[in-house]
């Protein structure tokens, strides 16, 4: 699949980008994430810190199986 996943800490960091994107909720590892999707891109915000970024990355990989992951922030 040619999807791109963007992982950010907080929604306010990507708010201009995701303003009109579809949003849905998923759960992974006992945590709930909001996924913002448009075309071939998905954005997930996992919280502050390396561990939060790792968990969010694992969640988005499991959910959408992107070809590329980009850490923003």
Backbone as a ProteinNet text record, in pm:
[ID]
protein_1_A
[PRIMARY]
XXXXXXXXXXXXXXXXXXXXXXXXXXXXXXXXXXXXXXXXXXXXXXXXXXXXXXXXXXXXXXXXXXXXXXXXX
[TERTIARY]
84.4	0	88.5	48.5	132.5	95.2	53.2	13.9	133.8	119.9	219.6	157	229.1	183.3	271.8	207.9	278.9	246.9	351.3	334.5	379.1	290.2	320.3	285.1	333.9	304.6	163.2	130.1	3	-70.8	-202.5	-286.1	-261.1	-231.3	-210.6	-89.1	4.5	121.1	85.5	-19.8	-58.5	-197.4	-254.7	-391.5	-416.6	-327.9	-354.7	-359.2	-280	-276.4	-403.3	-450.8	-561.1	-698.7	-706.2	-830.6	-954.3	-946.4	-1063.2	-1052.9	-964.7	-945.9	-1050.8	-1078.2	-1167.5	-1096.7	-1173.1	-1115	-1188.8	-1111.6	-1170.6	-1084.3	-1140.7	-1071.4	-1036.1	-919	-877.6	-813.2	-807.7	-741.5	-626.9	-518.6	-403.1	-327.6	-299.3	-222.4	-287.2	-419.8	-490.8	-500.9	-457.6	-465.7	-556.8	-617.4	-705.7	-634.4	-640	-577	-680	-664	-744.7	-659.4	-713.5	-644.8	-711.7	-631.4	-678.8	-634.2	-728.5	-697.8	-744.8	-658.4	-691.6	-608.9	-676.5	-604.9	-518.6	-390.1	-297.2	-221.2	-265.3	-193.8	-278.6	-210.6	-272.6	-185.5	-248.4	-177.1	-229.2	-137	-172.7	-90.5	-153.2	-84.6	-77.2	45	63.4	101.5	130.4	173.5	321.3	368.4	504.6	601.2	716	822.1	841.7	960.4	998.1	908.9	874	790.9	650.7	594.5	462.8	467.5	574.7	591.4	603.3	676.1	690.9	556.4	480.4	348.2	255.7	253.6	168	211.3	340.7	391.7	349.8	364.5	320.3	171.4	91.9	-52.8	-88.4	-27.9	-62.4	-11.3	103.3	152.2	55	9	-84.7	-218.4	-260.5	-392.6	-393.9	-295.7	-302	-188.5	-91	21	82.8	135.5	188.3	319.7	348.4	476.5	587.1	553.3	650.5	591.5	677.7	639.4	727.5	665.1	737.1	709.1	813.3	799.2	808	704.7	700.2	704.1	792.1	799.3	920.9
-118	0	123.7	227.1	346.3	456.4	418.8	518.1	574.8	696.8	764.8	789.6	756.3	783.9	892.7	993	1102.5	1092.5	1085.5	1072.8	1203.7	1266.7	1391.7	1375.5	1465.1	1458.2	1508.8	1627.8	1689.8	1739.6	1736.6	1778.8	1923.9	2009	2150.4	2169.3	2074.8	2082.9	2060.7	1985.9	1951.4	2005	2087.1	2136.8	2198.1	2283.3	2339	2231.6	2128.6	2020.9	1937	1903.6	1806.3	1870.2	1997.4	2072.7	2008.8	1966.2	1911.4	1761.1	1693.4	1550.3	1470.8	1350	1259.9	1213	1195.6	1150.6	1026	933.6	815	776.4	696	655.3	507.4	473.6	333.5	310.9	184.4	148.3	53.7	70.8	-17.2	-15.8	-132	-140.6	-70.3	-71.4	-6.3	144.7	199.5	343.6	372.6	487.2	530.9	640	626.5	722.4	774.4	901.6	958.9	957.8	899.6	896.2	997.6	1080.5	1178.7	1128.9	1117.1	1055.7	1142.5	1148.5	1218.2	1155.5	1104.6	1040.7	927.3	931.3	826.6	859.9	959.4	1000.3	980.8	942.4	928.4	1000.7	1074.9	1142.5	1086.2	1055.3	1013.6	1096.1	1139.2	1215.1	1126.9	1101.1	1003.4	1058.7	1186	1242.5	1276.5	1336	1386.4	1276.7	1271.8	1180.7	1064.4	1005	894.5	772.3	740.3	622	641.1	758.6	787.4	780	831	825	680.5	599.2	458.4	387.1	408.1	343.7	388.1	517.5	568.8	513.4	501.5	445.1	299.9	222.7	82.9	73.2	161.1	158.8	189.5	293.3	331.7	227.9	166.9	60.6	-56.4	-94.5	-205.9	-174.2	-49.8	-11.3	11.3	83.3	120.1	63.3	-0.1	-62.5	33.2	147.5	245.5	199.1	252.4	225	308.6	426.6	517.3	578.3	600.1	668.2	791.7	901.9	1027.8	1078.1	1105.1	1163.7	1313.6	1383.4	1529.9	1591.8	1687.4	1757.1	1723.1
0	0	0	-68.7	-82.6	15.7	134.1	233.8	306.9	351.5	433.2	569.5	675	810.6	870	926	992.7	1141	1223.2	1366.9	1430.8	1504.7	1574.4	1721.6	1803.2	1945.7	1975.9	1926	1962.3	1839.3	1848.3	1735.6	1696.1	1791.9	1757.4	1666.4	1666.9	1579.4	1432.7	1409.1	1271.6	1235.2	1320.2	1301	1163.3	1110.8	976.8	868	882.5	783.6	786.6	906	920.3	933.2	914.5	937.9	874.3	749.5	679.9	654.9	726.5	706.4	782.8	736.6	808.8	935	1040.8	1167.4	1215.9	1269.9	1332.9	1451.1	1538.2	1659.9	1652	1705.5	1714.1	1850.2	1890.3	2014.8	1985.3	2061.5	2047.8	2180.7	2232.4	2356.4	2473.9	2478.8	2588.2	2576.2	2465.7	2442.1	2322.9	2325.7	2217.6	2137.9	2005.2	1915.2	1816.8	1779	1671.7	1546.2	1440.7	1311.7	1220.8	1156.5	1060.2	923.9	830.3	701.5	585.3	482.8	359	247.5	146.3	36.3	85.3	52.9	94.1	221.5	296.2	416.9	541.7	649.3	780.3	881.4	970.7	1079.2	1210.7	1301.9	1436.8	1534.3	1642.2	1746.4	1870.2	1914.9	2021.2	2155.6	2164.3	2290.6	2287.5	2396.6	2404.7	2448	2382	2422.1	2327.7	2339.4	2250.3	2268.5	2391.1	2416.2	2358.2	2374.4	2317.4	2165.1	2105.9	1959.3	1912.4	1987	1950.3	1953.1	2059	2070.1	1957.5	1928	1820.2	1685.1	1665.2	1539.4	1525.1	1630.5	1626.9	1595.6	1656.7	1635.9	1490.5	1433.3	1296.9	1196.8	1224.1	1135.8	1135.7	1251.8	1260.7	1193.6	1202.9	1152.2	1001.3	944.5	803.4	718.5	781.9	710.2	606.5	653.2	557.9	495.1	379.9	313.9	376.5	430.5	491.8	618.2	717.4	839.3	852.7	890.1	908.7	1049.5	1124.6	1257.3	1241.4	1285.5	1274.2	1413	1429.8	1557.5	1637.1
[MASK]
+++++++++++++++++++++++++++++++++++++++++++++++++++++++++++++++++++++++++

